[in-house]
Amino acid sequence: MATPTKPPCWPNDPDYLDGYKKVDLPSEKLLKLYWDIDILDPEKEPSHKIIDAGDSFTVRIRVALVGDLWTCICGDWWFDLGFTPIGKGSGFDLSDLVGKDKFWVKDWKGCNTRCIELEIVVPKDTIPVEYCGTLYECGGKFQMYCCDVPAPVVGFEALEERQFFKSPLED
């Protein structure tokens, strides 16, 4: 990476080109992130891929931040779980149905913890279901925000297909 041609700070400094030295940080060693999102049944066990929409379920989100530089970072974390129907129906983000506030971790500070866990209980009859059930492609996503600005700390996890059905069947 070359030295910037425009100084990012102190634009009127005549000694800019002579005074700056680039420092390479070992970011891969000092900043690692592992995350997981799961749909759990009412007993908090991993759910089957066919789910009765008349039952509540839990979405569990876990983030493990590894490396010493995380202790110097703070911000907000936004998570969500998207549902795209295969066949009839409309796609949606789960936060639109149960409340965006449940998917935020606000004022997180790496000096306090490098483990984040959210459990969002999704009430029964929240997931829209068509006759014969609705097959959804599901995927989790997240982004970190610093100073209310989206940061390039993002990720996703495909949860594959889940079928939601209603029991007993209604006409």
TIVO-2410 file (N, C-alpha, C; in nm, 3 decimals):
# residues 171
REC num residu      c1      c2      c3 atome chaine
REC   1      M   0.084  -0.117   0.000     N      A
REC   1      M   0.000   0.000   0.000    CA      A
REC   1      M   0.089   0.124   0.000     C      A
REC   2      A   0.065   0.213  -0.091     N      A
REC   2      A   0.147   0.333  -0.106    CA      A
REC   2      A   0.108   0.439  -0.005     C      A
REC   3      T   0.200   0.532   0.019     N      A
REC   3      T   0.171   0.646   0.106    CA      A
REC   3      T   0.062   0.730   0.041     C      A
REC   4      P  -0.039   0.774   0.117     N      A
REC   4      P  -0.145   0.855   0.057    CA      A
REC   4      P  -0.088   0.985  -0.001     C      A
REC   5      T  -0.142   1.027  -0.115     N      A
REC   5      T  -0.096   1.152  -0.176    CA      A
REC   5      T  -0.158   1.272  -0.108     C      A
REC   6      K  -0.272   1.255  -0.045     N      A
REC   6      K  -0.336   1.361   0.033    CA      A
REC   6      K  -0.328   1.321   0.179     C      A
REC   7      P  -0.277   1.408   0.263     N      A
REC   7      P  -0.269   1.369   0.405    CA      A
REC   7      P  -0.407   1.351   0.466     C      A
REC   8      P  -0.429   1.240   0.539     N      A
REC   8      P  -0.558   1.218   0.602    CA      A
REC   8      P  -0.580   1.314   0.720     C      A
REC   9      C  -0.473   1.365   0.778     N      A
REC   9      C  -0.478   1.460   0.889    CA      A
REC   9      C  -0.378   1.572   0.860     C      A
REC  10      W  -0.400   1.687   0.911     N      A
REC  10      W  -0.311   1.802   0.895    CA      A
REC  10      W  -0.278   1.831   0.749     C      A
REC  11      P  -0.379   1.868   0.670     N      A
REC  11      P  -0.359   1.887   0.526    CA      A
REC  11      P  -0.263   2.001   0.490     C      A
REC  12      N  -0.238   2.092   0.579     N      A
REC  12      N  -0.147   2.204   0.547    CA      A
REC  12      N  -0.005   2.181   0.596     C      A
REC  13      D   0.028   2.062   0.637     N      A
REC  13      D   0.162   2.031   0.687    CA      A
REC  13      D   0.258   2.018   0.569     C      A
REC  14      P   0.357   2.109   0.556     N      A
REC  14      P   0.450   2.101   0.442    CA      A
REC  14      P   0.547   1.983   0.452     C      A
REC  15      D   0.559   1.923   0.571     N      A
REC  15      D   0.654   1.813   0.590    CA      A
REC  15      D   0.584   1.677   0.582     C      A
REC  16      Y   0.463   1.674   0.524     N      A
REC  16      Y   0.382   1.553   0.523    CA      A
REC  16      Y   0.453   1.434   0.460     C      A
REC  17      L   0.507   1.449   0.341     N      A
REC  17      L   0.566   1.335   0.270    CA      A
REC  17      L   0.691   1.284   0.339     C      A
REC  18      D   0.760   1.368   0.414     N      A
REC  18      D   0.881   1.325   0.480    CA      A
REC  18      D   0.854   1.267   0.619     C      A
REC  19      G   0.738   1.300   0.677     N      A
REC  19      G   0.715   1.268   0.816    CA      A
REC  19      G   0.633   1.144   0.846     C      A
REC  20      Y   0.569   1.083   0.749     N      A
REC  20      Y   0.482   0.968   0.776    CA      A
REC  20      Y   0.550   0.837   0.738     C      A
REC  21      K   0.535   0.739   0.826     N      A
REC  21      K   0.584   0.604   0.798    CA      A
REC  21      K   0.468   0.508   0.817     C      A
REC  22      K   0.453   0.419   0.724     N      A
REC  22      K   0.346   0.320   0.733    CA      A
REC  22      K   0.388   0.209   0.829     C      A
REC  23      V   0.294   0.169   0.914     N      A
REC  23      V   0.317   0.060   1.008    CA      A
REC  23      V   0.222  -0.053   0.970     C      A
REC  24      D   0.277  -0.169   0.939     N      A
REC  24      D   0.195  -0.285   0.908    CA      A
REC  24      D   0.156  -0.354   1.038     C      A
REC  25      L   0.025  -0.366   1.059     N      A
REC  25      L  -0.024  -0.433   1.179    CA      A
REC  25      L  -0.057  -0.579   1.147     C      A
REC  26      P  -0.024  -0.668   1.237     N      A
REC  26      P  -0.055  -0.811   1.213    CA      A
REC  26      P  -0.202  -0.838   1.243     C      A
REC  27      S  -0.290  -0.781   1.162     N      A
REC  27      S  -0.432  -0.786   1.193    CA      A
REC  27      S  -0.489  -0.927   1.195     C      A
REC  28      E  -0.444  -1.015   1.108     N      A
REC  28      E  -0.499  -1.151   1.107    CA      A
REC  28      E  -0.470  -1.222   1.239     C      A
REC  29      K  -0.358  -1.195   1.298     N      A
REC  29      K  -0.324  -1.257   1.426    CA      A
REC  29      K  -0.397  -1.191   1.542     C      A
REC  30      L  -0.418  -1.060   1.534     N      A
REC  30      L  -0.473  -0.985   1.646    CA      A
REC  30      L  -0.622  -0.956   1.635     C      A
REC  31      L  -0.683  -0.985   1.520     N      A
REC  31      L  -0.826  -0.960   1.501    CA      A
REC  31      L  -0.888  -1.077   1.425     C      A
REC  32      K  -0.946  -1.170   1.499     N      A
REC  32      K  -1.019  -1.281   1.437    CA      A
REC  32      K  -1.161  -1.279   1.491     C      A
REC  33      L  -1.254  -1.326   1.409     N      A
REC  33      L  -1.394  -1.329   1.449    CA      A
REC  33      L  -1.453  -1.462   1.406     C      A
REC  34      Y  -1.523  -1.527   1.499     N      A
REC  34      Y  -1.596  -1.650   1.470    CA      A
REC  34      Y  -1.741  -1.625   1.510     C      A
REC  35      W  -1.835  -1.672   1.428     N      A
REC  35      W  -1.975  -1.648   1.462    CA      A
REC  35      W  -2.060  -1.765   1.420     C      A
REC  36      D  -2.179  -1.773   1.482     N      A
REC  36      D  -2.272  -1.882   1.453    CA      A
REC  36      D  -2.413  -1.831   1.479     C      A
REC  37      I  -2.505  -1.874   1.396     N      A
REC  37      I  -2.647  -1.845   1.417    CA      A
REC  37      I  -2.723  -1.975   1.400     C      A
REC  38      D  -2.814  -2.003   1.493     N      A
REC  38      D  -2.889  -2.128   1.490    CA      A
REC  38      D  -3.036  -2.103   1.520     C      A
REC  39      I  -3.121  -2.188   1.465     N      A
REC  39      I  -3.262  -2.192   1.501    CA      A
REC  39      I  -3.277  -2.309   1.597     C      A
REC  40      L  -3.328  -2.279   1.718     N      A
REC  40      L  -3.343  -2.381   1.822    CA      A
REC  40      L  -3.490  -2.406   1.849     C      A
REC  41      D  -3.523  -2.530   1.881     N      A
REC  41      D  -3.662  -2.564   1.912    CA      A
REC  41      D  -3.697  -2.513   2.052     C      A
REC  42      P  -3.823  -2.530   2.095     N      A
REC  42      P  -3.863  -2.477   2.227    CA      A
REC  42      P  -3.779  -2.530   2.344     C      A
REC  43      E  -3.717  -2.645   2.328     N      A
REC  43      E  -3.632  -2.700   2.434    CA      A
REC  43      E  -3.487  -2.653   2.420     C      A
REC  44      K  -3.463  -2.559   2.329     N      A
REC  44      K  -3.330  -2.501   2.302    CA      A
REC  44      K  -3.232  -2.603   2.244     C      A
REC  45      E  -3.286  -2.701   2.172     N      A
REC  45      E  -3.206  -2.797   2.097    CA      A
REC  45      E  -3.206  -2.753   1.951     C      A
REC  46      P  -3.104  -2.789   1.874     N      A
REC  46      P  -3.108  -2.755   1.730    CA      A
REC  46      P  -3.237  -2.807   1.668     C      A
REC  47      S  -3.305  -2.720   1.594     N      A
REC  47      S  -3.435  -2.758   1.539    CA      A
REC  47      S  -3.419  -2.849   1.419     C      A
REC  48      H  -3.528  -2.920   1.391     N      A
REC  48      H  -3.534  -2.997   1.268    CA      A
REC  48      H  -3.555  -2.899   1.154     C      A
REC  49      K  -3.543  -2.945   1.035     N      A
REC  49      K  -3.560  -2.856   0.920    CA      A
REC  49      K  -3.706  -2.835   0.884     C      A
REC  50      I  -3.796  -2.910   0.949     N      A
REC  50      I  -3.940  -2.890   0.930    CA      A
REC  50      I  -3.996  -2.846   1.065     C      A
REC  51      I  -4.054  -2.724   1.066     N      A
REC  51      I  -4.090  -2.659   1.192    CA      A
REC  51      I  -4.238  -2.622   1.191     C      A
REC  52      D  -4.307  -2.655   1.298     N      A
REC  52      D  -4.448  -2.617   1.313    CA      A
REC  52      D  -4.452  -2.467   1.345     C      A
REC  53      A  -4.512  -2.389   1.256     N      A
REC  53      A  -4.520  -2.244   1.276    CA      A
REC  53      A  -4.605  -2.208   1.397     C      A
REC  54      G  -4.684  -2.304   1.447     N      A
REC  54      G  -4.764  -2.282   1.566    CA      A
REC  54      G  -4.685  -2.296   1.696     C      A
REC  55      D  -4.557  -2.328   1.686     N      A
REC  55      D  -4.469  -2.337   1.803    CA      A
REC  55      D  -4.375  -2.218   1.804     C      A
REC  56      S  -4.336  -2.175   1.922     N      A
REC  56      S  -4.231  -2.073   1.931    CA      A
REC  56      S  -4.097  -2.141   1.907     C      A
REC  57      F  -3.998  -2.063   1.874     N      A
REC  57      F  -3.862  -2.114   1.860    CA      A
REC  57      F  -3.766  -2.001   1.897     C      A
REC  58      T  -3.639  -2.035   1.911     N      A
REC  58      T  -3.537  -1.939   1.951    CA      A
REC  58      T  -3.432  -1.928   1.842     C      A
REC  59      V  -3.389  -1.806   1.816     N      A
REC  59      V  -3.274  -1.782   1.730    CA      A
REC  59      V  -3.158  -1.746   1.823     C      A
REC  60      R  -3.052  -1.826   1.816     N      A
REC  60      R  -2.935  -1.800   1.900    CA      A
REC  60      R  -2.819  -1.752   1.812     C      A
REC  61      I  -2.761  -1.641   1.853     N      A
REC  61      I  -2.649  -1.581   1.781    CA      A
REC  61      I  -2.531  -1.576   1.878     C      A
REC  62      R  -2.417  -1.623   1.831     N      A
REC  62      R  -2.295  -1.620   1.912    CA      A
REC  62      R  -2.180  -1.565   1.829     C      A
REC  63      V  -2.102  -1.476   1.890     N      A
REC  63      V  -1.983  -1.420   1.826    CA      A
REC  63      V  -1.868  -1.436   1.925     C      A
REC  64      A  -1.756  -1.491   1.878     N      A
REC  64      A  -1.634  -1.501   1.957    CA      A
REC  64      A  -1.527  -1.418   1.887     C      A
REC  65      L  -1.476  -1.319   1.957     N      A
REC  65      L  -1.376  -1.228   1.903    CA      A
REC  65      L  -1.242  -1.264   1.964     C      A
REC  66      V  -1.148  -1.302   1.879     N      A
REC  66      V  -1.020  -1.352   1.925    CA      A
REC  66      V  -0.910  -1.256   1.881     C      A
REC  67      G  -0.822  -1.224   1.972     N      A
REC  67      G  -0.710  -1.136   1.942    CA      A
REC  67      G  -0.712  -1.012   2.031     C      A
REC  68      D  -0.594  -0.966   2.066     N      A
REC  68      D  -0.581  -0.857   2.162    CA      A
REC  68      D  -0.632  -0.723   2.114     C      A
REC  69      L  -0.636  -0.698   1.984     N      A
REC  69      L  -0.682  -0.568   1.936    CA      A
REC  69      L  -0.831  -0.543   1.963     C      A
REC  70      W  -0.910  -0.651   1.978     N      A
REC  70      W  -1.053  -0.632   2.007    CA      A
REC  70      W  -1.073  -0.556   2.137     C      A
REC  71      T  -0.979  -0.564   2.232     N      A
REC  71      T  -0.995  -0.492   2.358    CA      A
REC  71      T  -0.993  -0.341   2.338     C      A
REC  72      C  -0.946  -0.293   2.224     N      A
REC  72      C  -0.938  -0.150   2.194    CA      A
REC  72      C  -1.054  -0.103   2.106     C      A
REC  73      I  -1.148  -0.189   2.075     N      A
REC  73      I  -1.255  -0.158   1.980    CA      A
REC  73      I  -1.389  -0.157   2.052     C      A
REC  74      C  -1.477  -0.065   2.010     N      A
REC  74      C  -1.613  -0.062   2.063    CA      A
REC  74      C  -1.708  -0.026   1.950     C      A
REC  75      G  -1.835  -0.056   1.969     N      A
REC  75      G  -1.934  -0.026   1.865    CA      A
REC  75      G  -2.064  -0.098   1.892     C      A
REC  76      D  -2.150  -0.097   1.793     N      A
REC  76      D  -2.280  -0.164   1.798    CA      A
REC  76      D  -2.280  -0.278   1.698     C      A
REC  77      W  -2.348  -0.385   1.731     N      A
REC  77      W  -2.360  -0.502   1.643    CA      A
REC  77      W  -2.505  -0.518   1.602     C      A
REC  78      W  -2.528  -0.535   1.473     N      A
REC  78      W  -2.661  -0.557   1.417    CA      A
REC  78      W  -2.662  -0.697   1.358     C      A
REC  79      F  -2.761  -0.777   1.395     N      A
REC  79      F  -2.776  -0.913   1.345    CA      A
REC  79      F  -2.915  -0.926   1.282     C      A
REC  80      D  -2.931  -1.025   1.194     N      A
REC  80      D  -3.064  -1.053   1.140    CA      A
REC  80      D  -3.066  -1.192   1.079     C      A
REC  81      L  -3.185  -1.241   1.055     N      A
REC  81      L  -3.205  -1.371   0.990    CA      A
REC  81      L  -3.305  -1.349   0.879     C      A
REC  82      G  -3.260  -1.370   0.755     N      A
REC  82      G  -3.344  -1.350   0.639    CA      A
REC  82      G  -3.413  -1.479   0.595     C      A
REC  83      F  -3.535  -1.463   0.544     N      A
REC  83      F  -3.615  -1.576   0.495    CA      A
REC  83      F  -3.657  -1.545   0.351     C      A
REC  84      T  -3.619  -1.630   0.257     N      A
REC  84      T  -3.659  -1.616   0.118    CA      A
REC  84      T  -3.738  -1.741   0.080     C      A
REC  85      P  -3.865  -1.723   0.040     N      A
REC  85      P  -3.947  -1.841   0.010    CA      A
REC  85      P  -3.903  -1.909  -0.119     C      A
REC  86      I  -3.917  -2.040  -0.119     N      A
REC  86      I  -3.901  -2.118  -0.242    CA      A
REC  86      I  -4.044  -2.153  -0.283     C      A
REC  87      G  -4.093  -2.084  -0.384     N      A
REC  87      G  -4.235  -2.097  -0.421    CA      A
REC  87      G  -4.310  -1.974  -0.378     C      A
REC  88      K  -4.440  -1.991  -0.354     N      A
REC  88      K  -4.528  -1.880  -0.320    CA      A
REC  88      K  -4.490  -1.818  -0.184     C      A
REC  89      G  -4.509  -1.689  -0.172     N      A
REC  89      G  -4.482  -1.620  -0.046    CA      A
REC  89      G  -4.391  -1.500  -0.067     C      A
REC  90      S  -4.366  -1.426   0.040     N      A
REC  90      S  -4.281  -1.307   0.034    CA      A
REC  90      S  -4.164  -1.325   0.129     C      A
REC  91      G  -4.050  -1.273   0.088     N      A
REC  91      G  -3.932  -1.277   0.173    CA      A
REC  91      G  -3.938  -1.170   0.280     C      A
REC  92      F  -3.861  -1.190   0.387     N      A
REC  92      F  -3.859  -1.094   0.498    CA      A
REC  92      F  -3.735  -1.117   0.583     C      A
REC  93      D  -3.701  -1.015   0.660     N      A
REC  93      D  -3.602  -1.028   0.766    CA      A
REC  93      D  -3.678  -1.047   0.896     C      A
REC  94      L  -3.631  -1.139   0.978     N      A
REC  94      L  -3.702  -1.171   1.102    CA      A
REC  94      L  -3.715  -1.049   1.193     C      A
REC  95      S  -3.619  -0.960   1.189     N      A
REC  95      S  -3.626  -0.839   1.274    CA      A
REC  95      S  -3.747  -0.753   1.241     C      A
REC  96      D  -3.795  -0.760   1.117     N      A
REC  96      D  -3.914  -0.683   1.080    CA      A
REC  96      D  -4.040  -0.739   1.147     C      A
REC  97      L  -4.037  -0.866   1.185     N      A
REC  97      L  -4.154  -0.929   1.245    CA      A
REC  97      L  -4.151  -0.930   1.398     C      A
REC  98      V  -4.033  -0.938   1.457     N      A
REC  98      V  -4.025  -0.947   1.604    CA      A
REC  98      V  -3.963  -0.824   1.669     C      A
REC  99      G  -3.914  -0.729   1.591     N      A
REC  99      G  -3.858  -0.606   1.646    CA      A
REC  99      G  -3.708  -0.596   1.624     C      A
REC 100      K  -3.668  -0.489   1.559     N      A
REC 100      K  -3.526  -0.467   1.529    CA      A
REC 100      K  -3.441  -0.455   1.656     C      A
REC 101      D  -3.500  -0.400   1.763     N      A
REC 101      D  -3.424  -0.381   1.886    CA      A
REC 101      D  -3.374  -0.512   1.946     C      A
REC 102      K  -3.440  -0.622   1.915     N      A
REC 102      K  -3.398  -0.752   1.968    CA      A
REC 102      K  -3.272  -0.804   1.900     C      A
REC 103      F  -3.239  -0.748   1.785     N      A
REC 103      F  -3.125  -0.795   1.706    CA      A
REC 103      F  -3.002  -0.704   1.718     C      A
REC 104      W  -3.007  -0.606   1.806     N      A
REC 104      W  -2.896  -0.513   1.827    CA      A
REC 104      W  -2.823  -0.544   1.956     C      A
REC 105      V  -2.692  -0.530   1.954     N      A
REC 105      V  -2.612  -0.523   2.076    CA      A
REC 105      V  -2.550  -0.385   2.072     C      A
REC 106      K  -2.600  -0.296   2.158     N      A
REC 106      K  -2.557  -0.157   2.159    CA      A
REC 106      K  -2.446  -0.135   2.262     C      A
REC 107      D  -2.360  -0.040   2.229     N      A
REC 107      D  -2.253   0.004   2.321    CA      A
REC 107      D  -2.161  -0.109   2.365     C      A
REC 108      W  -2.133  -0.202   2.272     N      A
REC 108      W  -2.041  -0.311   2.304    CA      A
REC 108      W  -1.899  -0.256   2.316     C      A
REC 109      K  -1.825  -0.307   2.413     N      A
REC 109      K  -1.685  -0.268   2.432    CA      A
REC 109      K  -1.600  -0.393   2.444     C      A
REC 110      G  -1.502  -0.403   2.358     N      A
REC 110      G  -1.414  -0.519   2.360    CA      A
REC 110      G  -1.331  -0.531   2.487     C      A
REC 111      C  -1.314  -0.420   2.559     N      A
REC 111      C  -1.240  -0.428   2.686    CA      A
REC 111      C  -1.324  -0.495   2.795     C      A
REC 112      N  -1.457  -0.502   2.774     N      A
REC 112      N  -1.544  -0.568   2.872    CA      A
REC 112      N  -1.568  -0.715   2.839     C      A
REC 113      T  -1.584  -0.747   2.712     N      A
REC 113      T  -1.607  -0.887   2.673    CA      A
REC 113      T  -1.575  -0.905   2.525     C      A
REC 114      R  -1.529  -1.023   2.493     N      A
REC 114      R  -1.508  -1.059   2.353    CA      A
REC 114      R  -1.600  -1.175   2.313     C      A
REC 115      C  -1.705  -1.195   2.393     N      A
REC 115      C  -1.806  -1.296   2.364    CA      A
REC 115      C  -1.942  -1.227   2.360     C      A
REC 116      I  -2.015  -1.247   2.251     N      A
REC 116      I  -2.148  -1.188   2.236    CA      A
REC 116      I  -2.245  -1.303   2.213     C      A
REC 117      E  -2.355  -1.303   2.288     N      A
REC 117      E  -2.458  -1.403   2.268    CA      A
REC 117      E  -2.595  -1.336   2.278     C      A
REC 118      L  -2.678  -1.363   2.181     N      A
REC 118      L  -2.817  -1.316   2.180    CA      A
REC 118      L  -2.907  -1.438   2.164     C      A
REC 119      E  -3.016  -1.440   2.238     N      A
REC 119      E  -3.120  -1.539   2.217    CA      A
REC 119      E  -3.250  -1.464   2.197     C      A
REC 120      I  -3.309  -1.479   2.080     N      A
REC 120      I  -3.432  -1.411   2.046    CA      A
REC 120      I  -3.543  -1.515   2.037     C      A
REC 121      V  -3.643  -1.502   2.123     N      A
REC 121      V  -3.757  -1.593   2.119    CA      A
REC 121      V  -3.854  -1.542   2.014     C      A
REC 122      V  -3.885  -1.628   1.919     N      A
REC 122      V  -3.980  -1.596   1.813    CA      A
REC 122      V  -4.115  -1.658   1.852     C      A
REC 123      P  -4.216  -1.573   1.876     N      A
REC 123      P  -4.345  -1.627   1.920    CA      A
REC 123      P  -4.410  -1.715   1.813     C      A
REC 124      K  -4.496  -1.804   1.859     N      A
REC 124      K  -4.569  -1.890   1.766    CA      A
REC 124      K  -4.648  -1.803   1.669     C      A
REC 125      D  -4.673  -1.857   1.551     N      A
REC 125      D  -4.750  -1.792   1.444    CA      A
REC 125      D  -4.685  -1.663   1.391     C      A
REC 126      T  -4.555  -1.649   1.407     N      A
REC 126      T  -4.483  -1.532   1.353    CA      A
REC 126      T  -4.446  -1.553   1.207     C      A
REC 127      I  -4.404  -1.672   1.173     N      A
REC 127      I  -4.355  -1.700   1.037    CA      A
REC 127      I  -4.474  -1.725   0.945     C      A
REC 128      P  -4.485  -1.647   0.836     N      A
REC 128      P  -4.596  -1.666   0.742    CA      A
REC 128      P  -4.590  -1.804   0.675     C      A
REC 129      V  -4.706  -1.868   0.666     N      A
REC 129      V  -4.714  -2.003   0.610    CA      A
REC 129      V  -4.827  -2.008   0.508     C      A
REC 130      E  -4.797  -2.064   0.391     N      A
REC 130      E  -4.898  -2.087   0.287    CA      A
REC 130      E  -4.954  -2.228   0.305     C      A
REC 131      Y  -5.063  -2.258   0.232     N      A
REC 131      Y  -5.120  -2.393   0.233    CA      A
REC 131      Y  -5.013  -2.493   0.192     C      A
REC 132      C  -5.003  -2.602   0.261     N      A
REC 132      C  -4.905  -2.707   0.236    CA      A
REC 132      C  -4.767  -2.667   0.291     C      A
REC 133      G  -4.762  -2.562   0.372     N      A
REC 133      G  -4.636  -2.517   0.431    CA      A
REC 133      G  -4.560  -2.427   0.336     C      A
REC 134      T  -4.462  -2.359   0.389     N      A
REC 134      T  -4.376  -2.271   0.309    CA      A
REC 134      T  -4.232  -2.311   0.332     C      A
REC 135      L  -4.163  -2.333   0.222     N      A
REC 135      L  -4.022  -2.368   0.226    CA      A
REC 135      L  -3.942  -2.239   0.212     C      A
REC 136      Y  -3.853  -2.213   0.308     N      A
REC 136      Y  -3.771  -2.091   0.308    CA      A
REC 136      Y  -3.623  -2.126   0.299     C      A
REC 137      E  -3.551  -2.047   0.225     N      A
REC 137      E  -3.405  -2.046   0.231    CA      A
REC 137      E  -3.371  -1.944   0.339     C      A
REC 138      C  -3.297  -1.984   0.441     N      A
REC 138      C  -3.268  -1.896   0.555    CA      A
REC 138      C  -3.119  -1.863   0.561     C      A
REC 139      G  -3.090  -1.742   0.602     N      A
REC 139      G  -2.950  -1.702   0.617    CA      A
REC 139      G  -2.935  -1.592   0.720     C      A
REC 140      G  -2.834  -1.608   0.806     N      A
REC 140      G  -2.804  -1.507   0.906    CA      A
REC 140      G  -2.702  -1.409   0.853     C      A
REC 141      K  -2.705  -1.288   0.908     N      A
REC 141      K  -2.611  -1.184   0.864    CA      A
REC 141      K  -2.584  -1.089   0.981     C      A
REC 142      F  -2.468  -1.021   0.975     N      A
REC 142      F  -2.437  -0.923   1.078    CA      A
REC 142      F  -2.349  -0.814   1.019     C      A
REC 143      Q  -2.348  -0.702   1.091     N      A
REC 143      Q  -2.258  -0.591   1.061    CA      A
REC 143      Q  -2.231  -0.515   1.189     C      A
REC 144      M  -2.109  -0.469   1.203     N      A
REC 144      M  -2.072  -0.385   1.316    CA      A
REC 144      M  -2.085  -0.240   1.275     C      A
REC 145      Y  -2.126  -0.156   1.369     N      A
REC 145      Y  -2.137  -0.012   1.346    CA      A
REC 145      Y  -2.048   0.059   1.447     C      A
REC 146      C  -1.971   0.156   1.400     N      A
REC 146      C  -1.886   0.237   1.486    CA      A
REC 146      C  -1.926   0.383   1.468     C      A
REC 147      C  -1.954   0.452   1.576     N      A
REC 147      C  -1.997   0.593   1.571    CA      A
REC 147      C  -2.118   0.608   1.479     C      A
REC 148      D  -2.212   0.513   1.484     N      A
REC 148      D  -2.336   0.512   1.405    CA      A
REC 148      D  -2.312   0.501   1.254     C      A
REC 149      V  -2.194   0.454   1.215     N      A
REC 149      V  -2.160   0.437   1.073    CA      A
REC 149      V  -2.131   0.289   1.050     C      A
REC 150      P  -2.186   0.229   0.943     N      A
REC 150      P  -2.156   0.088   0.916    CA      A
REC 150      P  -2.006   0.067   0.895     C      A
REC 151      A  -1.952  -0.032   0.963     N      A
REC 151      A  -1.810  -0.066   0.950    CA      A
REC 151      A  -1.797  -0.188   0.858     C      A
REC 152      P  -1.677  -0.207   0.803     N      A
REC 152      P  -1.658  -0.322   0.713    CA      A
REC 152      P  -1.636  -0.454   0.789     C      A
REC 153      V  -1.696  -0.467   0.906     N      A
REC 153      V  -1.694  -0.593   0.980    CA      A
REC 153      V  -1.830  -0.656   0.957     C      A
REC 154      V  -1.837  -0.747   0.860     N      A
REC 154      V  -1.963  -0.806   0.817    CA      A
REC 154      V  -1.946  -0.957   0.799     C      A
REC 155      G  -2.058  -1.027   0.799     N      A
REC 155      G  -2.051  -1.170   0.772    CA      A
REC 155      G  -2.190  -1.228   0.753     C      A
REC 156      F  -2.193  -1.353   0.709     N      A
REC 156      F  -2.321  -1.422   0.689    CA      A
REC 156      F  -2.300  -1.571   0.712     C      A
REC 157      E  -2.410  -1.640   0.734     N      A
REC 157      E  -2.410  -1.786   0.742    CA      A
REC 157      E  -2.538  -1.838   0.681     C      A
REC 158      A  -2.526  -1.923   0.581     N      A
REC 158      A  -2.642  -1.986   0.520    CA      A
REC 158      A  -2.690  -2.099   0.611     C      A
REC 159      L  -2.817  -2.097   0.644     N      A
REC 159      L  -2.875  -2.203   0.728    CA      A
REC 159      L  -2.950  -2.305   0.644     C      A
REC 160      E  -2.945  -2.288   0.515     N      A
REC 160      E  -3.013  -2.378   0.422    CA      A
REC 160      E  -3.165  -2.369   0.438     C      A
REC 161      E  -3.233  -2.470   0.390     N      A
REC 161      E  -3.379  -2.464   0.384    CA      A
REC 161      E  -3.443  -2.506   0.515     C      A
REC 162      R  -3.556  -2.440   0.542     N      A
REC 162      R  -3.643  -2.478   0.654    CA      A
REC 162      R  -3.787  -2.472   0.602     C      A
REC 163      Q  -3.866  -2.573   0.634     N      A
REC 163      Q  -4.007  -2.569   0.597    CA      A
REC 163      Q  -4.088  -2.540   0.722     C      A
REC 164      F  -4.173  -2.439   0.712     N      A
REC 164      F  -4.266  -2.406   0.819    CA      A
REC 164      F  -4.405  -2.448   0.775     C      A
REC 165      F  -4.478  -2.514   0.864     N      A
REC 165      F  -4.612  -2.560   0.833    CA      A
REC 165      F  -4.704  -2.528   0.950     C      A
REC 166      K  -4.831  -2.538   0.926     N      A
REC 166      K  -4.932  -2.513   1.028    CA      A
REC 166      K  -5.002  -2.643   1.059     C      A
REC 167      S  -5.014  -2.677   1.188     N      A
REC 167      S  -5.083  -2.799   1.227    CA      A
REC 167      S  -5.184  -2.763   1.336     C      A
REC 168      P  -5.306  -2.805   1.328     N      A
REC 168      P  -5.366  -2.880   1.219    CA      A
REC 168      P  -5.392  -2.791   1.098     C      A
REC 169      L  -5.402  -2.856   0.985     N      A
REC 169      L  -5.429  -2.781   0.862    CA      A
REC 169      L  -5.565  -2.714   0.869     C      A
REC 170      E  -5.568  -2.591   0.823     N      A
REC 170      E  -5.695  -2.516   0.822    CA      A
REC 170      E  -5.735  -2.491   0.678     C      A
REC 171      D  -5.865  -2.487   0.652     N      A
REC 171      D  -5.913  -2.458   0.517    CA      A
REC 171      D  -5.903  -2.312   0.485     C      A
***
